[in-house]
Amino acid sequence: MRKNKNSIAVKVAKRILISFFIVIIFVVLLFKMLGIL
């Protein structure tokens, strides 16, 4: 049972990490667009 909880926690952590990474990339691209404009 604990292993299942750990795997769920890992999946959630990975999802949060991926979403955080996407947000950072989006912000960087937005700043680059503003810099160009």
WOKA-V692479 format. One record per residue. N is the residue number from 0. RES is the residue in three letters. OMEGA is omega in degrees with one decimal (999 if undefined). D_LAST is the distance of its C-alpha to the last C-alpha in Angstrom with 2 decimals. Layout:
# WOKA-V692479
N;RES;OMEGA;D_LAST / N;RES;OMEGA;D_LAST
This chain:
# WOKA-V692479
0;MET;-180.0;54.07 / 1;ARG;178.8;52.23 / 2;LYS;178.6;50.73 / 3;ASN;179.1;49.29 / 4;LYS;179.3;47.76 / 5;ASN;-179.3;46.27 / 6;SER;178.5;44.78 / 7;ILE;179.1;43.26 / 8;ALA;178.6;41.80 / 9;VAL;179.4;40.37 / 10;LYS;179.3;38.83 / 11;VAL;179.9;37.28 / 12;ALA;178.8;36.00 / 13;LYS;-179.8;34.48 / 14;ARG;179.0;32.81 / 15;ILE;-179.6;31.37 / 16;LEU;-179.7;30.22 / 17;ILE;-179.8;28.53 / 18;SER;178.4;26.80 / 19;PHE;179.3;25.70 / 20;PHE;179.5;24.35 / 21;ILE;179.6;22.40 / 22;VAL;179.7;20.90 / 23;ILE;179.7;19.91 / 24;ILE;-179.7;18.28 / 25;PHE;-179.7;16.40 / 26;VAL;179.7;15.20 / 27;VAL;179.0;14.21 / 28;LEU;179.7;12.24 / 29;LEU;178.8;10.52 / 30;PHE;178.4;9.75 / 31;LYS;178.4;8.57 / 32;MET;179.1;6.13 / 33;LEU;178.7;5.02 / 34;GLY;179.7;5.50 / 35;ILE;-179.9;3.83 / 36;LEU;999;0.00
